[in-house]
Amino acid sequence: MHRMETGDILFDDGAPLSHAVFPLDCVVSFIADFPGHQSVERASVGAEGYLGFALVMESKNSLGKAVVQIPGKALWLAAPDFELALQRDDGVRSAMLRYARSLIVQLMDTAACNSLHTAEQRVARWLLQARDRVGRDEFHVTQEAISQLLALRRATVNAVCSDLMNTGAITYNRGHLIVTDREALHARCCTCYDRIRLATKC
């Protein structure tokens, strides 16, 4: 078991995959870096999934840059051992492929979400997904990180968080966030949240 800290880079884009990583109570983002040092989130993963799905597709290299956003613990399995489990057990391969399918759904919905939905809907979706992934109402994430991941202005994220606090959905202080009313936060999400959650359970 490994302790994962905010900002840890697990894999660089195209880097050799030495391990499959199974988050337990942390959140890891797949990041796209653009010229000008801008970085946005393509997708994220927590306890519902794993990193290293390229190994299931018989590739040896990471399909994207993976960075820890919310600290916590994860299990690491050496790539040769993971590949051996895939070869020996069809159930393992089937489960890994089901998650890969749900990740594709997340990627597709995130692209549409970023184009069509409001800043409030996107922030609420991200926070609720983070809450689900860490398995608790309380976690650490900064507004600066959210603004970068969602390609929003910091002032916009601050305004959204202030409104969510006023409605009683969350409390927030210096990166310490508590989801105080899950249903109220869910009411502010776009429909992408439920669609991605359903795909993860398939």
N, C-alpha and C positions, 0 to 999 in steps of 0.2 A: 504494500500500500504506500502511495506517495502523497505528500502534502503539496498542493498546488497553490501558488500565490498569484495575485493579480499582476498581469503583465508578463507572466512566464510564457515564452514561445515554445510550444511543444513540437511543432513542425514548421519549417519554411516551405513555401510553395515549391513543389517539385523535388523536395529533399527526400532521400531514401527513408523508407519507413522501417525503423528498427523495432517498433512495438505497436500493438493495438492498445488503445487507452480507453478504459471504461470509467467515466466519471461517476462518483457516488453522491456527492453533494456540492459540486462546483459547476460552473457554467463556462464553457469554452466557445469562442466565436471563430468562425472561418472568416478571415479578413481579406479584403481586396485592397491592395495599395495602388494609389494613382499618383501620377506626377504632381509635384507640389506638396508631397508628404501628406496627402489626404488619405485616410483609411476609412472604409465603411464595412459593415457586416454583411456577408452573404447569407449566412445562416448560423445557428448556434446549437449546441448540444449539451445535454446534462445526463441525468441518471436514466433517461429513456433510451439512450443510444450509446454510441461508441465512436472513437476516431480510429481510422485505419480501414475504412470500407473499401479503399482501393485494393487492399490485399484480397478481398473477396472476388474482385474483378481481375485478379491475376496480374496486378500491377505492383511494382516495387516502390513507387514514389508517391508522395503526398499529392493530393489533388488541390491543396490550398494551404495557406498559412493559418495555423491554429494558435490562438492566444487566449490565455485564461482571463476571464472578465470578473468572475466572482470566485473567491478562494474557497478551497475545500479539499477533499480527498478523492483519489482515483486509484484504480487498479491498473497495473501495466502488465501486459502479456507479450513476451518476446515474439517477434514476427514468425520465426520458424515454428514455435509452439502453436500459435494461432492458426497458421496454415495447416498444420498437422490435424488440428481439431476439425477444421473445415473439410479435410479429406476423409476423415474417419467417421464423421457423424453428419448425416444429411439434415438432421434437426438443427444443428448448429448453423450450417450453411443457410437453411431456410429462414431461421430467425434473423441472421445477419442481413440477408437480402430484403426481408420485410422492412427492416429499419432503413436500409439504403433507399427503398422506395419512398418511405415517409420523408426522408431527407430531400429527395427530389421534389416532393409536393411542397415542402417548406421553401425550397429555393424558388420555385415557380410562384408561390403565393407572395413571398417577400418582394419579388420584383414588381408584381402588380400592386401590392400594398403601398410600396414606396411612391408609386405614381398616382394612386387614386384616393388614398385615405388621408385623413387629417393628421396633424402632428399629435394631437391628443389621443386619437385612436391607436397610432403606432407606438407611442410611449406606453400607453396602458397595456397594449398587447405584449410588449417586450417585458414589462415588469411582471405581468401575470405569468408569462412563460418562465421567467427567471424564478419566480416563487414556486412554480410546479417542479422545476428541475432541481432546486436545492432541497425541496421537501420540507420547507419551513417558511413561516411568515416574515422572518427577520434575516436580513443579509446586508452586505456592504457593496454599494456601487455609487459612483459619483455621477453628478449631472453632466460633468465634462465628458465622461466615458460614454454615457447614453447619447449625448449630442453628436459625438464622433461616429459612433456605431450606426446611428440612424440618419446621418448627414443632415442634422438640424442645427440651428443656431443655439448657443448656450442659453441665450435669453428666452428662446422659445421653450426649451425644456424646463427652465426655471418656472416659467408661467404655467406650464401644464402641471408640474409637480405642486405648485402652490394651489392651483384649482383642485387637484385631487386631494390635497390635505384639507382644504376648506369643506369638501363634501364628505370627509371622513373616510375616504378610501385608503389613504396611506398616512403615515407620519414620516418625516424626513429631517435629518439633522447631520450635516457634515459627512455625508456619505452613508450614514446609518439609516437604512430604510426598513420600515415595518408595514406590511400589508395588514391594515386593521379591519378592512371590510372587503373580503374577496368578491362578493356579489356586486358591490358598488364599483369595484375596479373592472369586473367583467362587463358591466353595463356600459363602460366607456370604451371597450375594445371594439375593433372592427371584426367582421365575420371570419377573417383569416385565422384568428385564434382558435375557434372551434373546429375549423376545417383541418388545420395542422394537428391539433390534438387528436382528432378522430383518425387521421392518417397514421399517427404514431401508435395507436392502439390496434391497428389492423394486423 
